[in-house]
Amino acid sequence: MVVAKQSPYEEFRLRRVEENKKRMEALNLPNLCQNLRLNSVKTSPMKKSTLAREKQLVVVRRSTRISNASSPVYKEASCCSTSADTQKVRIFIYFRKTFFKRHKNLIPFIRVSKGRDLSNRVYVSEELRENAFSKAEKLQADLGNSFPSFVKSMLHSHVSGGFWLGLPVHFCRSELQKQDGIITLIDEEGEEFETVYLAKRTGLSGGWLGFAVSHSLVYGDALVFELVRPTVFKVYITRVKSSGESPKI
């Protein structure tokens, strides 16, 4: 039987293994390892003891700017926290009940889609608009000074969009009430229209839509508002396309 001759690398590796084995025996490492295996006993890890800690109340650190201030109180607040807010809600409820009872024919105009319908807008020249405004100023002069009055030229937002009518600020501060309420508009035929007056915004909101639609107001029309009573306006309309006819007084 022929034995294969070992390579030089394999001979070198075997010599190193024998040398290492002799060193381990000289250090008595095999016996030490055997003793450690016999003496080692499995023990369960020590559980961490949970000590009951007494709860203590501590003072929360606060900024020096508010350290002396009282702590905030978090509680639910009603939507009508003041008498003024309650009055506004009552006015709104009263307006809804009375307006829709008197003007049921205007409900289709009020329940419009989210998008604004601009197809019915009327566009006129500035010259015609100024002519209508001049006629309204002449009418205002003919009314005299018995009652305070002002002239308002209609914009698209007044008659075909937002249906919000802003009133002159100086007039509102000097002549009208300081809180929200109902203001009645009386047209030239004597028909009455109730509107909601917002004092802080100095304008007419709910109810103005009914007046504008009922009288077919368009861009450029000029209106004379005459305050005949503290919460009542007599309204005269000068049409932008009028050929010079004067409104009834």
PAZAPA-4460 file (N, C-alpha, C; in steps of 0.05 Angstrom, whole numbers, plus 32768, in hexadecimal, padded with zeros to 4 digits):
% residues 249
    n_x    n_y    n_z   ca_x   ca_y   ca_z    c_x    c_y    c_z   seq   type   mol
   8011   7FE8   8000   8000   8000   8000   8012   8019   8000     1      M     A
   800C   8029   7FED   801D   8041   7FEB   8010   8058   7FFA     2      V     A
   801E   8064   800D   8014   807B   801D   801C   8095   800F     3      V     A
   8007   80A6   800B   800D   80BF   7FFE   801E   80D1   800F     4      A     A
   8031   80DD   8003   8043   80EE   8012   8035   8108   8019     5      K     A
   8038   8110   8033   802A   8129   803D   8039   8141   8032     6      Q     A
   8028   8156   802E   8033   816F   8024   8043   817D   803A     7      S     A
   8055   818F   8033   8063   819E   8048   8051   81AD   805B     8      P     A
   803B   81B8   8050   8028   81C7   8061   801B   81B6   8076     9      Y     A
   8013   819D   806D   8006   818B   8080   8019   8182   8095    10      E     A
   8032   817D   808E   8046   8176   80A2   804A   818C   80B7    11      E     A
   804B   81A4   80AD   804E   81BB   80BF   8036   81BE   80D2    12      F     A
   801E   81BA   80C7   8006   81BD   80D8   8005   81A7   80EE    13      R     A
   800C   818F   80E7   800C   817A   80FC   8020   817F   8112    14      L     A
   8038   8189   810A   804C   8190   811F   8041   81A5   8132    15      R     A
   8034   81B9   8127   8029   81CE   8138   8013   81C3   814B    16      R     A
   8003   81B1   8141   7FEE   81A6   8152   7FFA   8196   816A    17      V     A
   8010   8187   8164   801D   8178   8179   802A   818B   818E    18      E     A
   8036   81A0   8184   8043   81B3   8196   802E   81C0   81A8    19      E     A
   8018   81C8   819D   8003   81D5   81AD   7FF7   81C2   81C2    20      N     A
   7FF5   81A8   81BB   7FEA   8195   81CD   7FFD   8191   81E5    21      K     A
   8016   8191   81E0   802A   818E   81F6   8029   81A7   8208    22      K     A
   8026   81BE   81FC   8025   81D7   820D   800C   81D6   821F    23      R     A
   7FF5   81CE   8215   7FDD   81CC   8225   7FE0   81B8   823C    24      M     A
   7FED   81A1   8236   7FF1   818D   824B   8005   8198   8260    25      E     A
   8018   81A7   8258   802B   81B3   826B   801D   81C7   827D    26      A     A
   8009   81D5   8273   7FFA   81E8   8283   7FE3   81DB   8292    27      L     A
   7FDE   81C1   828F   7FC9   81B3   829C   7FAD   81BD   8294    28      N     A
   7FAB   81C7   827C   7F91   81D2   8273   7F7B   81BD   826F    29      L     A
   7F81   81A5   8265   7F6B   8191   8262   7F5E   818B   827D    30      P     A
   7F6E   8187   8293   7F62   8181   82AD   7F51   8198   82B8    31      N     A
   7F5B   81B0   82B3   7F4C   81C7   82BD   7F31   81C9   82AF    32      L     A
   7F30   81C5   8295   7F17   81C5   8286   7F04   81B0   8290    33      C     A
   7F0F   8198   8296   7EFE   8182   82A0   7EF2   8189   82BB    34      Q     A
   7F02   8195   82CD   7EF8   819D   82E7   7EE2   81B2   82E5    35      N     A
   7EE6   81C5   82D3   7ED2   81DA   82D0   7EB7   81CF   82C6    36      L     A
   7EB8   81BB   82B4   7E9F   81AF   82AB   7E90   81A1   82C1    37      R     A
   7E9F   8193   82D2   7E92   8184   82E8   7E87   8197   82FD    38      L     A
   7E94   81AC   8303   7E8C   81BE   8319   7E77   81D3   8310    39      N     A
   7E74   81D6   82F6   7E61   81EB   82EE   7E44   81E1   82F3    40      S     A
   7E34   81F1   8300   7E18   81EA   8306   7E07   8200   82FA    41      V     A
   7DF2   81F8   82EC   7DE0   820C   82E0   7DCF   8218   82F6    42      K     A
   7DCF   8232   82F6   7DBF   8241   830A   7DAE   8255   82FA    43      T     A
   7D96   8259   8304   7D83   826C   82F7   7D8D   8288   82FC    44      S     A
   7D8B   8299   82E9   7D93   82B5   82EE   7D82   82C2   8303    45      P     A
   7D8F   82D3   8313   7D81   82E0   8329   7D6D   82F4   831E    46      M     A
   7D54   82F1   8327   7D40   8304   831F   7D43   831E   832D    47      K     A
   7D3E   8333   831D   7D40   834D   8329   7D28   8352   833B    48      K     A
   7D2F   835A   8353   7D19   835E   8367   7D0C   8379   8361    49      S     A
   7CF2   8378   8361   7CE3   8391   835C   7CD9   839C   8377    50      T     A
   7CE6   83B1   837F   7CDF   83BD   8398   7CC9   83D2   8394    51      L     A
   7CB5   83D1   83A4   7C9F   83E4   83A2   7CA9   8400   83AB    52      A     A
   7CA6   8412   8399   7CAF   842E   839F   7C97   843F   83A6    53      R     A
   7C9A   844E   83BA   7C84   8460   83C2   7C83   8478   83AF    54      E     A
   7C6A   847D   83A5   7C67   8494   8393   7C68   84AE   83A2    55      K     A
   7C77   84C1   8396   7C7A   84DB   83A2   7C71   84F0   838F    56      Q     A
   7C65   8505   8399   7C5C   851C   8389   7C73   8530   8388    57      L     A
   7C7A   8538   8370   7C90   854B   836D   7C85   8564   835F    58      V     A
   7C92   857A   8362   7C8A   8593   8355   7C95   8592   8339    59      V     A
   7C84   8597   8325   7C8C   8598   8309   7C9B   85B1   8304    60      V     A
   7CB2   85AE   82F6   7CC2   85C6   82F0   7CB3   85D7   82DB    61      R     A
   7CB3   85F1   82E0   7CA6   8603   82CE   7CB9   861A   82C7    62      R     A
   7CB3   8627   82B1   7CC3   863D   82A9   7CC2   8654   82BD    63      S     A
   7CD8   8662   82C0   7CD9   8678   82D4   7CC5   868E   82CD    64      T     A
   7CBE   8690   82B3   7CAB   86A5   82AB   7C8F   869F   82B5    65      R     A
   7C88   8685   82B9   7C6D   867E   82C2   7C6D   866F   82DC    66      I     A
   7C83   8670   82EA   7C85   8660   8303   7C72   866B   8318    67      S     A
   7C6D   8685   8318   7C5B   8690   832C   7C3E   8691   8323    68      N     A
   7C39   8689   830A   7C1D   8689   8300   7C0F   8670   8309    69      A     A
   7BF4   8672   8309   7BE4   865B   8312   7BE5   8645   82FC    70      S     A
   7BE2   862D   8305   7BE2   8616   82F2   7BCA   8617   82E0    71      S     A
   7BCE   860F   82C7   7BB7   8610   82B4   7BA2   85FB   82BC    72      P     A
   7B89   8601   82B6   7B73   85EF   82BC   7B67   85E6   82A1    73      V     A
   7B68   85CC   829C   7B5E   85C2   8283   7B42   85B6   8287    74      Y     A
   7B2F   85C3   827B   7B13   85B9   827D   7B04   85C1   8264    75      K     A
   7AEF   85B2   825F   7ADF   85B8   8247   7ACF   85D1   824B    76      E     A
   7ACF   85E1   8236   7AC0   85FA   8236   7AAA   85F8   8222    77      A     A
   7A93   8604   8229   7A7C   8604   8217   7A81   8617   8200    78      S     A
   7A72   8612   81EA   7A76   8623   81D3   7A6C   863F   81D8    79      C     A
   7A59   8643   81EA   7A4E   865D   81F0   7A57   8665   820C    80      C     A
   7A70   866D   820F   7A7B   8673   8229   7A72   868D   8234    81      S     A
   7A69   86A0   8224   7A61   86BA   822D   7A45   86C0   8224    82      T     A
   7A39   86D4   8230   7A1E   86DB   8229   7A1C   86E6   820D    83      S     A
   7A32   86F2   8203   7A32   86FC   81E8   7A31   86E5   81D4    84      A     A
   7A40   86CF   81D9   7A3F   86B8   81C8   7A23   86AB   81C8    85      D     A
   7A17   86AA   81DF   79FC   869F   81E1   79E8   86B0   81D1    86      T     A
   79EC   86CA   81D2   79DA   86DC   81C3   79DD   86D8   81A5    87      Q     A
   79F6   86D3   819C   79FB   86CE   8180   79ED   86B5   8176    88      K     A
   79EE   86A0   8187   79E1   8687   8180   79C3   868A   817E    89      V     A
   79B8   8699   8191   799B   869E   8191   7992   86AE   8179    90      R     A
   79A2   86C1   8171   799C   86D1   8159   799C   86C0   8141    91      I     A
   79B0   86AE   813F   79B3   869D   8128   799B   868A   8126    92      F     A
   7993   867E   813C   797C   866B   813C   7963   867A   8135    93      I     A
   795F   8692   8140   7948   86A2   813A   7946   86A8   811C    94      Y     A
   795D   86B0   8111   795E   86B7   80F5   7957   869F   80E3    95      F     A
   7962   8687   80E9   795C   8670   80D9   793E   8669   80D9    96      R     A
   7932   866B   80F1   7915   8664   80F2   7904   8677   80E3    97      K     A
   7909   8691   80E7   78F8   86A5   80DA   78FD   86A9   80BC    98      T     A
   7917   86A7   80B4   791E   86AC   8098   7912   8697   8086    99      F     A
   7916   867E   808D   790D   8668   807B   78EE   8666   807B   100      F     A
   78E1   866F   8090   78C4   866F   8090   78B9   8684   807D   101      K     A
   78C6   869B   807D   78BC   86B2   806C   78C5   86B0   804F   102      R     A
   78DC   86A3   804A   78E7   86A3   802F   78ED   8686   8026   103      H     A
   78D8   8675   8026   78DC   8659   801E   78E3   8658   8000   104      K     A
   78DB   866B   7FF1   78E1   866B   7FD4   78FE   866F   7FCE   105      N     A
   790E   8678   7FE2   792A   867D   7FDD   793C   8665   7FE5   106      L     A
   7930   8650   7FF0   7940   8639   7FF8   7950   862D   7FE1   107      I     A
   7945   862A   7FC8   7956   8620   7FB2   796E   8631   7FAD   108      P     A
   796C   864B   7FB2   7983   865C   7FAD   7998   8659   7FC3   109      F     A
   7990   8653   7FDB   79A2   8651   7FF2   79B1   8636   7FF1   110      I     A
   79A4   8621   7FEA   79B1   8607   7FE9   79BF   8603   7FCF   111      R     A
   79D6   8610   7FCC   79E5   860F   7FB4   79FC   85FA   7FB8   112      V     A
   7A09   85F4   7FA2   7A1F   85E1   7FA3   7A37   85EE   7FAF   113      S     A
   7A4C   85DE   7FB4   7A65   85E8   7FC0   7A72   85FC   7FAE   114      K     A
   7A73   85F7   7F94   7A7F   860A   7F81   7A6C   8620   7F7B   115      G     A
   7A76   8638   7F77   7A66   864F   7F71   7A5E   864F   7F53   116      R     A
   7A45   8655   7F4E   7A3B   8657   7F33   7A3F   8673   7F29   117      D     A
   7A52   8677   7F17   7A58   8692   7F0D   7A4C   8698   7EF2   118      L     A
   7A3B   8686   7EE9   7A2F   8689   7ECE   7A1C   86A1   7ECD   119      S     A
   7A10   86A8   7EE3   79FC   86BD   7EE3   7A08   86D9   7EEA   120      N     A
   7A22   86DB   7EEA   7A2E   86F5   7EF1   7A2A   8709   7EDA   121      R     A
   7A26   8722   7EE2   7A22   8738   7ECF   7A3B   874A   7ED0   122      V     A
   7A46   874F   7EB9   7A5E   8761   7EB8   7A56   877A   7EA9   123      Y     A
   7A5C   8791   7EB5   7A56   87AB   7EA9   7A6F   87BC   7EA9   124      V     A
   7A6F   87D1   7E9A   7A86   87E3   7E99   7A87   87F4   7EB2   125      S     A
   7A9E   87FF   7EB7   7AA1   8811   7ECE   7A91   882B   7ECA   126      E     A
   7A8D   8833   7EB2   7A7E   884B   7EAC   7A61   8847   7EB5   127      E     A
   7A54   8830   7EAE   7A39   882B   7EB6   7A37   8829   7ED4   128      L     A
   7A4B   881C   7EE0   7A4B   8819   7EFD   7A4D   8834   7F0B   129      R     A
   7A5E   8846   7F01   7A60   8860   7F0D   7A47   8871   7F09   130      E     A
   7A39   886D   7EF2   7A20   887B   7EEE   7A0B   8873   7F02   131      N     A
   7A09   8859   7F06   79F6   884F   7F1A   79FC   885A   7F36   132      A     A
   7A16   885B   7F3D   7A1E   8865   7F57   7A17   8883   7F59   133      F     A
   7A1B   8892   7F44   7A15   88AF   7F44   79F7   88B3   7F48   134      S     A
   79E6   88A3   7F3B   79C9   88A5   7F3E   79C1   889F   7F5B   135      K     A
   79CE   888B   7F67   79C8   8884   7F82   79D0   889B   7F95   136      A     A
   79E6   88A7   7F90   79EF   88BE   7FA1   79DB   88D5   7F9E   137      E     A
   79D1   88DA   7F86   79BC   88EF   7F83   79A3   88E8   7F92   138      K     A
   799B   88CF   7F91   7984   88C6   7FA0   7988   88CA   7FBE   139      L     A
   79A0   88C4   7FC7   79A7   88C7   7FE4   79A4   88E4   7FEC   140      Q     A
   79AD   88F7   7FDA   79AB   8913   7FE0   798E   891C   7FE1   141      A     A
   797D   8910   7FD0   7960   8917   7FD0   7952   890D   7FE9   142      D     A
   795C   88F8   7FF5   7950   88EE   800E   7952   8902   8025   143      L     A
   7966   8913   8024   796B   8926   803A   797B   891A   8050   144      G     A
   797C   8929   8067   798C   8921   807E   797C   8917   8095   145      N     A
   7963   8910   8090   7952   8907   80A6   795D   88ED   80B3   146      S     A
   7968   88DB   80A2   7973   88C2   80AD   798F   88BE   80A1   147      F     A
   79A0   88B2   80B0   79BB   88AC   80A5   79B9   8897   808E   148      P     A
   79CA   889B   807A   79C9   8889   8063   79E5   8886   8056   149      S     A
   79E8   8872   8044   7A00   886F   8035   79FA   8860   801B   150      F     A
   7A0C   8862   8008   7A09   8855   7FEE   7A1C   883E   7FEC   151      V     A
   7A12   8827   7FE1   7A23   880F   7FDE   7A20   8805   7FC2   152      K     A
   7A37   8803   7FB3   7A37   87F7   7F98   7A3C   87D9   7F9A   153      S     A
   7A2C   87CA   7F8B   7A2D   87AD   7F8D   7A45   87A1   7F7E   154      M     A
   7A53   878F   7F8C   7A69   8780   7F80   7A5F   8763   7F7B   155      L     A
   7A70   8753   7F6D   7A69   8738   7F68   7A66   8728   7F82   156      H     A
   7A76   872D   7F95   7A74   871F   7FAF   7A5A   8725   7FBE   157      S     A
   7A4D   873C   7FB7   7A35   8743   7FC4   7A1C   8735   7FB8   158      H     A
   7A1E   872F   7F9E   7A05   8727   7F90   7A07   870C   7F82   159      V     A
   7A1F   8701   7F7E   7A21   86E8   7F6F   7A37   86D6   7F78   160      S     A
   7A3F   86D9   7F91   7A55   86C8   7F9B   7A51   86C2   7FB9   161      G     A
   7A5F   86D1   7FC9   7A5E   86CC   7FE6   7A45   86D6   7FF3   162      G     A
   7A36   86E9   7FE6   7A1E   86F5   7FF1   7A23   86FF   800D   163      F     A
   7A38   870F   800F   7A3F   871D   8028   7A41   873B   8022   164      W     A
   7A34   874B   8031   7A33   8768   802C   7A42   8777   8042   165      L     A
   7A59   8781   803C   7A67   8791   8050   7A5D   87AE   804F   166      G     A
   7A58   87B9   8067   7A4E   87D4   8069   7A65   87E7   8070   167      L     A
   7A62   8801   806B   7A77   8814   8072   7A7E   8813   8090   168      P     A
   7A97   8811   8096   7A9F   880E   80B2   7A98   8826   80C2   169      V     A
   7A9D   883E   80B8   7A97   8856   80C7   7A79   8859   80CD   170      H     A
   7A68   8850   80BA   7A4B   8851   80BE   7A43   883E   80D4   171      F     A
   7A4E   8825   80D3   7A47   8811   80E7   7A4F   881A   8103   172      C     A
   7A66   8826   8106   7A70   882D   8120   7A60   8845   812C   173      R     A
   7A56   8856   811B   7A49   886E   8124   7A2A   886B   8126   174      S     A
   7A1F   8859   8116   7A02   8858   8115   79F6   883D   811D   175      E     A
   7A04   8827   811A   79F8   880D   811F   79FF   8802   813A   176      L     A
   79F2   87ED   8142   79F6   87E1   815C   7A12   87D4   815E   177      Q     A
   7A1C   87D2   8177   7A37   87C8   817B   7A38   87A9   817D   178      K     A
   7A21   879C   817D   7A21   877F   817F   7A12   8773   8167   179      Q     A
   7A16   8759   8163   7A08   874B   814D   79EA   874C   8152   180      D     A
   79DB   874B   813C   79BE   874B   813F   79B0   874A   8124   181      G     A
   7996   874D   8124   7985   874C   810C   7981   8769   8102   182      I     A
   7986   876D   80E8   7981   8787   80DB   796D   8781   80C4   183      I     A
   7958   8791   80C3   7943   878D   80AF   7947   87A0   8098   184      T     A
   7945   8796   807F   7946   87A6   8067   792A   87A8   805B   185      L     A
   7922   87C1   8056   7908   87C6   8049   790C   87D1   802D   186      I     A
   7901   87C3   8019   7905   87CC   7FFE   78F2   87E2   7FF7   187      D     A
   78F1   87EA   7FDD   78E1   8801   7FD5   78C3   87FA   7FD4   188      E     A
   78BD   87DF   7FD4   78A1   87D6   7FD4   7897   87D2   7FF1   189      E     A
   78A8   87D5   8005   78A0   87D2   8020   78A4   87B6   802B   190      G     A
   78B0   87A3   801B   78B4   8788   8024   78CD   8787   8036   191      E     A
   78CC   8778   804B   78E1   8777   805F   78F1   875D   805C   192      E     A
   790B   8760   8061   791E   874A   8060   7930   874B   8078   193      F     A
   7931   8736   8088   7942   8736   80A0   795D   872B   8098   194      E     A
   7972   8738   80A3   798D   8730   809E   799C   872F   80B8   195      T     A
   79B2   8720   80B8   79C3   871E   80D1   79DA   8732   80CE   196      V     A
   79DC   8744   80E1   79F1   8758   80E2   7A07   874F   80F4   197      Y     A
   7A20   874E   80EA   7A37   8747   80FA   7A47   8760   8100   198      L     A
   7A47   8767   8119   7A53   8781   8121   7A71   8782   811D   199      A     A
   7A7F   876D   8124   7A9C   876E   8122   7AA5   876F   8105   200      K     A
   7A96   8762   80F3   7A9D   8762   80D7   7A8F   8778   80C7   201      R     A
   7A7E   8787   80D5   7A6F   879E   80C9   7A63   8796   80AE   202      T     A
   7A51   8783   80AF   7A44   877B   8096   7A2C   8769   809B   203      G     A
   7A1D   8764   8085   7A05   8753   8086   7A0C   8738   807B   204      L     A
   7A04   8723   8089   7A09   8708   8081   79F0   86FA   8079   205      S     A
   79E5   86E9   808B   79CD   86DA   8085   79B6   86EC   807F   206      G     A
   79A7   86E6   806A   798F   86F6   8063   7995   8708   804C   207      G     A
   79AE   8711   8049   79B5   8722   8032   79B1   8713   8017   208      W     A
   79B6   86F9   8018   79B2   86E9   7FFF   7995   86EC   7FF6   209      L     A
   7982   86E9   8009   7966   86EB   8001   795F   8706   7FF5   210      G     A
   796A   871C   8000   7964   8736   7FF6   7970   873A   7FDA   211      F     A
   7989   8730   7FD6   7996   8734   7FBC   7989   8724   7FA6   212      A     A
   7981   870B   7FAC   7974   86FB   7F98   7958   8705   7F92   213      V     A
   7949   870D   7FA6   792D   8716   7FA2   792D   872F   7F90   214      S     A
   7941   8740   7F92   7942   8759   7F83   7954   8758   7F6A   215      H     A
   795E   873F   7F64   796E   873B   7F4C   7985   874F   7F4A   216      S     A
   7993   8753   7F60   79A9   8766   7F60   79C0   875B   7F4F   217      L     A
   79CE   876C   7F41   79E4   8765   7F30   79FC   8777   7F36   218      V     A
   7A12   8770   7F2B   7A2B   8780   7F2E   7A26   879C   7F22   219      Y     A
   7A2C   87B0   7F32   7A2A   87CC   7F29   7A11   87DA   7F34   220      G     A
   79FD   87CB   7F3D   79E6   87D8   7F49   79EF   87E8   7F62   221      D     A
   79E3   87FF   7F66   79E9   8810   7F7C   79D1   8812   7F8F   222      A     A
   79D6   880D   7FA9   79C0   880D   7FBD   79C4   8823   7FD1   223      L     A
   79AE   8831   7FD8   79AF   8845   7FED   79A2   8839   8005   224      V     A
   79B1   8838   801B   79A8   882D   8035   79A2   8845   8047   225      F     A
   7988   8847   804F   7980   885D   8061   7977   8851   807B   226      E     A
   7984   8858   8091   797F   884D   80AB   7967   885B   80B8   227      L     A
   794F   8851   80B4   7937   885E   80BD   7931   8857   80DB   228      V     A
   793C   8840   80E4   793A   8839   8100   7955   882C   8108   229      R     A
   795A   8829   8122   7975   881E   812A   797C   8804   811D   230      P     A
   7969   87F3   8116   796F   87D9   810A   795F   87D5   80F0   231      T     A
   7957   87EB   80E3   7948   87E8   80CA   7953   87FB   80B5   232      V     A
   7959   87EF   809D   7962   87FF   8086   794C   8800   8071   233      F     A
   7947   8818   8067   7937   881B   804E   794B   881A   8037   234      K     A
   7946   8809   8023   7959   8805   800E   794E   880D   7FF3   235      V     A
   795D   881E   7FE5   7955   8827   7FCA   7969   881C   7FB6   236      Y     A
   7960   8812   7FA0   7971   8805   7F8C   7972   8815   7F73   237      I     A
   798B   881B   7F6A   7990   8827   7F50   799D   8813   7F3E   238      T     A
   798F   880B   7F28   7998   87F6   7F17   79AF   8800   7F05   239      R     A
   79C2   87EF   7F00   79D9   87F7   7EF0   79D1   87FA   7ED3   240      V     A
   79BC   87EC   7ECA   79B4   87EE   7EAE   799B   8801   7EAB   241      K     A
   7995   880F   7EC0   797D   8820   7EBF   7982   8837   7EAC   242      S     A
   796D   8840   7E9F   7970   8856   7E8C   796A   8871   7E98   243      S     A
   7968   8871   7EB3   7965   888A   7EC1   794C   888B   7ED2   244      G     A
   793E   8874   7ED5   7927   8874   7EE6   792F   8876   7F03   245      E     A
   791F   8885   7F12   7926   888A   7F2E   7916   8877   7F40   246      S     A
   7922   886C   7F54   7914   8859   7F66   78FE   8868   7F75   247      P     A
   78EB   8859   7F7E   78D5   8865   7F8E   78E0   886C   7FAA   248      K     A
   78D7   8883   7FB4   78E0   888D   7FCE   78C7   888E   7FE0   249      I     A
***
